[in-house]
Amino acid sequence: MPLRIPQSLYSDLRAHGEETYPHECCGILLGKSDTETLTVHQLIRAGNTRTDSAHNRYHIAPQELIAAQRQARKSGLDIVGFYHSHPDHPAQWSSTDFAEAHWFGCAYVITSVDGDKTKGAAQITNSFLLTGTSEDDKAFLPQRIEFDSPASN
């Protein structure tokens, strides 16, 4: 199941990682899901509430998540995924990312931001679909990212 996203929103989520470097950024993807595709219509930037290790961890405050759910409902959309950056690390999920992922059927998008060679520029962006029905059988599957023109709501 690919993740379909307008190029402008894809650019925005990558820019968010550059702006927060050397800390992780995070955000929420709103859109529609069907049996074949997750389609992103809106991106909500969230504040990273991790103060102990914001350079390699993120946390979205429950209040922001509830506000995003309300915004999605008001727009006739759903939460279809989350995104965050990995400063100076690959765009690959970590054991912490996996342990803290609980939204089955959602995309988890990760952008690597490299400070050594490019002074905080986004490099690779990958997406992973959280599959399963419980903590016992959950898995991250690589997810193709497709670019789409903005869809009307």
C-alpha positions in Angstrom: 0.0 0.0 0.0 1.8 3.2 -1.1 1.7 6.6 0.6 0.5 9.2 -1.9 1.4 12.8 -1.0 1.4 16.1 -2.9 5.0 17.2 -3.6 4.4 20.4 -1.7 3.5 18.6 1.5 6.4 16.2 1.0 8.7 19.3 0.7 7.1 20.8 3.8 7.8 17.8 6.0 11.4 17.6 4.8 11.8 21.4 5.5 10.4 20.9 9.0 13.3 18.4 9.7 15.8 21.0 8.4 14.3 23.8 10.6 14.5 21.8 13.8 17.9 20.3 13.2 19.8 19.1 15.3 16.6 18.0 17.1 13.9 15.7 15.8 10.8 17.2 14.3 7.5 15.5 14.3 4.0 15.9 12.8 0.8 14.3 11.8 -0.5 13.4 8.4 -4.2 13.8 7.6 -5.9 12.2 4.6 -7.9 9.2 3.4 -7.2 5.5 3.4 -8.6 2.9 1.2 -7.7 -0.7 0.5 -5.0 0.3 -1.9 -3.5 3.7 -0.9 -3.0 6.1 2.0 -3.5 9.6 0.5 -2.2 12.7 2.4 -4.3 15.9 2.2 -2.9 17.9 5.1 0.2 18.0 7.3 0.1 19.2 10.8 3.4 20.2 12.4 3.6 19.2 16.1 5.9 20.3 18.8 8.5 17.7 20.0 7.8 17.6 23.7 10.9 15.5 24.5 13.2 17.6 26.5 15.5 14.8 27.7 16.7 13.7 24.3 15.1 15.7 21.5 18.1 15.0 19.3 17.1 11.4 18.9 13.6 11.0 20.3 10.2 12.6 19.7 6.9 12.8 21.4 3.6 14.5 20.3 1.6 15.9 23.2 -1.8 14.2 23.7 -3.5 17.6 23.4 -2.0 18.1 19.9 -3.1 14.6 18.9 -6.6 15.3 20.0 -6.6 18.7 18.2 -5.4 16.9 15.0 -8.2 14.3 15.3 -10.7 17.1 15.7 -9.3 18.9 12.7 -9.4 15.7 10.6 -13.0 15.0 11.6 -14.0 18.6 10.7 -12.3 18.2 7.3 -13.8 14.8 6.6 -10.3 13.2 6.9 -8.5 10.7 9.1 -5.1 10.5 10.7 -3.2 8.4 8.1 0.3 8.8 9.5 3.0 10.5 11.4 6.4 11.9 10.4 9.6 12.7 12.2 13.2 13.4 11.4 16.4 11.5 12.2 19.2 14.1 12.7 22.5 12.6 11.5 21.0 9.1 11.3 19.5 7.0 8.5 15.8 7.3 7.5 15.2 3.9 9.0 13.0 3.2 12.0 14.7 2.6 15.3 13.7 0.1 18.1 12.2 3.1 20.0 10.2 4.1 16.9 8.9 0.6 16.7 8.1 0.3 20.4 6.2 3.6 20.4 4.2 3.0 17.2 0.6 2.0 17.9 -1.5 3.4 15.1 -2.1 0.3 12.9 -2.6 1.0 9.2 -0.8 4.3 9.5 2.3 5.5 7.7 5.4 6.4 9.7 7.6 8.7 7.6 11.2 9.3 8.5 13.6 11.9 7.0 17.3 11.8 7.6 18.8 15.2 8.1 22.6 15.3 7.7 24.5 18.0 9.5 28.1 16.8 8.8 28.1 17.2 5.0 25.2 19.4 4.3 24.7 21.5 7.4 21.3 20.3 8.3 19.8 19.4 4.9 17.2 16.7 4.4 18.6 13.7 2.6 16.5 10.5 2.3 12.8 10.2 3.3 11.3 6.7 3.8 7.9 5.6 4.8 6.9 2.5 6.7 3.4 1.1 7.1 2.5 -0.2 10.6 0.7 -3.6 10.0 -0.8 -6.0 12.4 -3.7 -5.9 14.9 -1.9 -6.0 18.3 1.5 -5.4 19.9 2.1 -9.2 19.4 1.9 -9.2 15.6 2.8 -5.6 14.6 5.4 -5.0 12.0 6.8 -2.1 9.9 6.7 -2.7 6.2 8.6 -0.5 3.7 6.1 1.7 1.9 6.5 3.3 -1.5 6.0 7.1 -1.6 4.1 8.4 -4.6 3.7 12.1 -5.5 0.3 13.4 -6.3 -1.2 16.8 -7.1 -3.2 18.3 -4.2 -6.5 16.6 -3.8 -9.7 18.6 -3.1 -11.4 17.8 0.1 
